Amino acid sequence: MHRLLYRYLTRSLRRRLGDASTIIVTPYRLAREFWVLKVDITYWIKSAFMISMGILSAGLGLKGFLLPNRFIDGGVTGISLIVNAVSGVPLAILLLLINLPFIALGYSQIGRSFAIKSILAITGLAIAVALIQYPIITSDKLLVATFGGFFLGAGIGLAVRGGAVIDGTEVLAIYVSKKSGLTIGDVILLFNVLIFATAAYVLSLESALYSMLTYISASKTVDFIVEGIEEYVGVTIISSHHEEIRQMITGKVRRGVTVYSGKRGYGKSGEKSSPGDILFTVVTRLEIAKLHAEIDKIDPNAFVFMTNVLDARGGMIKKRPLK
């Protein structure tokens, strides 16, 4: 076993670094190659788990809530549900066929790994819809719209976390936004307006209105899962008391700080060129008010500005909350 691992690591190292004849295989290089292999394996296991959970969740949203009540969602899934309601073609087949052009587009726009994982994810969803006997949870229309959207959105979000999609709408939106002046959000909105207008004509106006609630529930759930339930804020602080503020953040707030070397530009008293450190830290939204109060105690004239951070990992961000 050890010999096979050694041979694999040696070949991988020489393949990655280039000319095999000039590479000296050292213990450090082998250890680094083993670390790279470990990270890759961990990444693929996490991706497979996320995508599998996404498939099961989306399948429950579709078969346990939306399909029995003739509700739809936005995006490619919505198109598949409309065609299924009109033609009776099995949803599993429609999910595969309608998503294929978007996956081909994703292959050219994003990459091969994304396309392969997305094909596997969509195929897995089609198999789940065709073979797994999900229970019909409820026929209450409001509950169907809310929780059907929740489970479907959770499935889409988990798949995205795993590096794939089970709905090709965003791939189309990325492509169209590059070719036009529209943003990705604009493209998705226009796409879904057409879908819900079609649903109102083909199904009924009531079904279309409830389906809009489904879409809102699904999109909010996707946002929570992809961007994180905790909302982080990046805070930049410029002050002549930067060292005292830095000690306060690391001591009282228990957060890490990045210190940049800067130079003051133009203040109330005129042009200045005195050097000074710029502080940057990341906190949760619940900690902003307390952080402002602590900064005001040290320097009420400090310049503080904030930016949204979609997600954060590492450092001290998840270790100790503000007391």
C-alpha angles and dihedrals in degrees: 000000000000091000092051091049091048092051092047093049092047093051092045091050094050092045092051097045097044126227105057094198094063099043119103111207106222129177089248093054091047091049091049091048089050089052091051090050091049092050091049093050092047091049093051093046091051091046092050091049094048093047092046092051089046092053093050093046094047090047090054091049092051103041100027097047121002107039098050090050098042093242123147138201131215127268128030091328089059092051090050092051092049093049089047091052092049103038105024092230108152112267092228091062093044093051090056098042099044094045095050097081090050092050090050087052090049090053091060096038103039111013150271097278091055092048094049094049091045092051090051091047094049091045089050091051091049090051091047092051092047100043112022114086102219115188118245101247103193144338095212103121097217092048091046092052094046103041097030087057091044096055093041091048091047089053093050092046094049090049090052089050087054092053099257141086132228091191119050098205096104092051089057090045092053091050096047093046090056091051097044142030093260123110122234089253091053092052093049091048094051091045092053094044088060091047095051092044088054090047091053090054099040101037113015139289090251092053090048092051093049089046089057088058088050090053093049091050092047095047093049091049090051089052092051094050099041098040098032131254091253111070113217127204127204110219122199117194126192114186141140086233092058096136093054091047090049091054090048092053094048095039107036103020093037093218132131121252131207112209120207124191109236144162127230115245120188124350138172092278094052137266117349134179101186114138121241139164121257116214126212126185138162122227137162121260090253090063099050098088093049092046091052090050092051092048091050090054089059104032121359089185095057115131108236127177132171138209130192117254114202095205139348135200139172127020117064097313096108101027110078126011123218112274 
